[in-house]
Amino acid sequence: MKLRIRNFDKLINEIRFLKGKGALLEIGCAHGWFLEGAQSFFDVYGIEPDQNIYAGTCMKGLNVRLGYFPDVLKTDEVFDVIVFNDVLEHIPDVKGVLSACHRHLSDKGLLVINLPNSKGVFYQVSKLLCKLSLTSFFERLWQKELPSPHVHYFNSANLTRLLRSHDLVVRKTGRLSTVDASGLYSRIAYTGGGNVVRNLAVCLGVILLLPILSILPSDIVYLIAEKKE
């Protein structure tokens, strides 16, 4: 959670630099951590499809709607910023969603996306292991067997082209931290099952690699695109 909050703070600062104020909508806002960080600077709104998570987020006093984007919005609703935090890669109809984002963004509004990177070191290593019949790491990155698996994997280049085809011009790209030692084991255990020995080995290996990972292609990237007039 601490790592996620630090990443969110970095994104919020980037958004503030490009768009100092306005209405901000986060799609798939989950527990509302990003909205809590952004509400000091923007009028924040969220959409969350999970009934239980939605109920808990509403109890924080955040303005959140239950359902899916764009179904829960009125036709004429527009926002100055629309944000996807680790969400777009879970959506089958990406082109339809991006078209809806364009419709619901104000003039020169910003679309902010952070997601896993297919050029990242973890993805590339896991793909290599998959070719050697060691599929568990690759399947973990795709979140196979989890309630909401990844259905796409993007990188900065192909996502930039996709956004451009929807009249959204990328203004800023960057990397976010993927892992730190704090809470690493619990994260690995969540997706790795009950094999304690394997989970400990993966955890130790990642910790030893942390200094190197900081200079290699990140497994999480963000893009901030602006709606063309």
C-alpha positions in Angstrom: 0.0 0.0 0.0 2.8 2.4 0.8 4.4 1.9 -2.6 1.0 2.5 -4.3 0.5 5.7 -2.4 3.9 7.0 -3.4 3.2 6.2 -7.0 -0.2 8.0 -6.7 1.5 11.1 -5.2 3.9 11.2 -8.1 1.0 11.0 -10.6 -1.0 13.7 -8.8 2.0 16.0 -9.0 2.4 15.4 -12.7 -1.3 16.1 -13.3 -1.2 19.3 -11.3 1.7 20.5 -13.4 -0.3 20.1 -16.6 -3.8 20.8 -15.2 -3.9 22.8 -12.0 -7.6 22.4 -11.1 -10.9 21.0 -12.3 -13.0 17.9 -12.1 -11.1 14.6 -11.9 -12.7 11.2 -12.5 -11.0 7.9 -11.6 -12.4 4.8 -13.2 -12.1 1.7 -11.1 -11.3 3.8 -8.0 -11.3 0.8 -5.6 -10.7 1.9 -2.0 -10.3 5.6 -3.0 -6.6 6.0 -2.2 -5.9 8.0 -5.3 -9.0 10.2 -4.9 -8.0 10.9 -1.3 -4.7 12.2 -2.4 -6.1 14.2 -5.3 -9.1 15.8 -3.5 -6.9 18.6 -2.0 -6.4 19.9 -5.6 -9.3 18.7 -7.7 -13.0 18.0 -7.4 -12.8 14.2 -7.4 -15.3 11.6 -8.6 -14.9 7.9 -8.8 -16.5 4.8 -10.5 -16.2 1.4 -8.9 -18.0 -1.8 -10.1 -17.5 -4.0 -7.0 -20.4 -3.6 -4.6 -18.5 -4.3 -1.4 -15.5 -2.1 -2.3 -17.9 0.7 -3.4 -19.7 0.6 -0.1 -16.5 1.0 1.9 -15.2 3.8 -0.3 -18.5 5.7 0.0 -18.1 5.5 3.8 -15.0 7.7 3.4 -17.2 10.5 2.1 -15.9 10.3 -1.5 -18.2 10.9 -4.4 -18.3 7.4 -6.0 -20.8 5.8 -8.3 -21.5 2.0 -8.5 -21.1 0.5 -12.0 -19.1 0.7 -15.1 -17.7 3.5 -17.3 -19.3 5.1 -19.2 -22.7 3.6 -18.4 -23.1 5.4 -15.1 -22.4 8.9 -16.6 -24.9 11.2 -18.1 -24.4 11.9 -21.8 -23.3 15.5 -21.3 -21.0 15.0 -18.3 -17.4 16.1 -18.8 -14.3 16.0 -16.7 -11.0 17.8 -16.9 -9.0 14.7 -16.0 -9.9 11.0 -16.4 -7.6 8.5 -14.6 -7.1 4.7 -15.0 -4.8 3.3 -12.3 -4.0 -0.3 -13.2 -7.4 -0.7 -14.8 -7.2 -0.3 -18.6 -5.4 -3.6 -19.0 -8.4 -5.4 -17.5 -10.9 -4.0 -20.0 -11.7 -6.0 -23.1 -13.1 -3.2 -25.2 -10.3 -0.7 -24.9 -11.1 1.1 -28.1 -14.7 1.7 -27.0 -13.6 3.0 -23.6 -11.0 5.4 -25.2 -13.8 6.7 -27.5 -15.9 7.3 -24.4 -13.0 9.0 -22.6 -12.7 11.5 -25.6 -16.5 12.2 -25.3 -16.4 12.8 -21.6 -13.2 14.9 -21.5 -13.4 18.7 -21.6 -11.4 20.7 -24.2 -7.7 20.0 -23.6 -8.7 17.6 -20.9 -6.2 15.0 -19.7 -6.4 11.2 -19.8 -4.0 9.6 -17.3 -3.1 5.9 -17.5 -0.7 3.8 -15.6 -0.4 0.1 -16.3 2.0 -2.9 -16.6 4.7 -2.5 -19.3 5.2 -5.3 -21.8 8.8 -3.9 -22.3 9.5 -4.2 -18.6 12.2 -6.5 -17.2 9.8 -8.8 -15.3 7.6 -9.3 -18.3 10.5 -10.0 -20.6 12.1 -12.4 -18.2 8.9 -14.2 -17.5 8.3 -14.5 -21.3 11.7 -16.1 -21.7 11.0 -18.6 -18.8 7.7 -19.4 -20.5 9.5 -20.5 -23.6 11.5 -22.9 -21.3 8.2 -24.3 -20.1 8.3 -22.4 -16.8 4.9 -20.8 -17.2 4.0 -19.8 -13.6 5.7 -16.4 -13.6 4.2 -15.5 -17.0 0.7 -16.6 -15.8 1.2 -14.6 -12.6 1.8 -11.4 -14.6 -1.4 -12.0 -16.6 -3.1 -12.7 -13.3 -4.4 -16.0 -14.6 -7.2 -17.5 -12.5 -7.8 -14.3 -10.6 -11.3 -12.7 -10.6 -10.2 -9.9 -13.0 -7.2 -11.1 -15.1 -5.2 -8.9 -17.5 -6.6 -9.1 -21.1 -4.0 -6.7 -22.6 -0.4 -5.8 -22.1 0.7 -2.4 -23.5 3.9 -0.4 -23.6 4.5 3.3 -24.1 5.0 3.1 -27.8 1.9 1.0 -28.8 -0.3 2.8 -26.3 0.8 6.2 -27.6 -0.3 5.1 -31.1 -3.6 3.8 -29.9 -4.3 7.0 -28.0 -3.4 9.1 -31.1 -5.9 7.2 -33.1 -8.6 8.4 -30.7 -7.4 12.1 -30.9 -5.5 11.9 -27.6 -2.0 13.3 -27.8 0.5 12.1 -25.3 2.1 15.0 -23.3 4.1 13.1 -20.7 5.4 9.5 -20.1 7.3 8.1 -17.2 7.9 5.1 -14.9 6.6 4.2 -11.5 8.2 2.1 -8.9 7.3 -1.6 -9.2 8.4 -3.2 -6.0 10.1 -2.4 -2.7 11.0 -4.6 0.2 8.1 -3.5 2.4 5.1 -5.8 1.9 6.8 -7.7 -1.0 6.2 -11.2 0.4 2.5 -10.7 1.0 2.1 -9.5 -2.6 4.0 -12.5 -4.0 2.0 -14.9 -1.8 -1.3 -13.4 -3.0 -0.6 -14.3 -6.6 1.7 -17.2 -6.0 -0.4 -19.5 -4.0 0.5 -21.4 -0.8 3.9 -22.7 -1.8 5.9 -20.9 1.0 9.3 -22.1 -0.1 8.8 -20.9 -3.7 7.3 -17.6 -2.5 10.2 -16.9 -0.2 12.7 -17.7 -2.9 11.0 -15.3 -5.3 10.9 -12.6 -2.6 14.6 -13.0 -1.8 15.5 -12.9 -5.5 13.6 -9.7 -6.1 15.1 -8.0 -3.0 18.6 -8.8 -4.2 17.7 -7.4 -7.6 16.2 -4.1 -6.4 19.3 -2.0 -7.1 19.5 -3.3 -10.6 15.8 -3.0 -11.3 15.9 0.7 -10.7 18.0 1.2 -13.9 16.2 -1.4 -16.1 13.0 -0.8 -18.0 10.2 -0.4 -15.4 7.3 -2.8 -15.3 4.9 0.0 -14.6 4.6 3.0 -16.9 2.3 6.0 -17.1 1.1 8.2 -19.9 -0.7 11.5 -19.7 -2.5 12.4 -22.9 -4.4 15.6 -23.9 -7.6 15.7 -25.9 -7.2 17.4 -29.2 -9.5 20.3 -29.9 
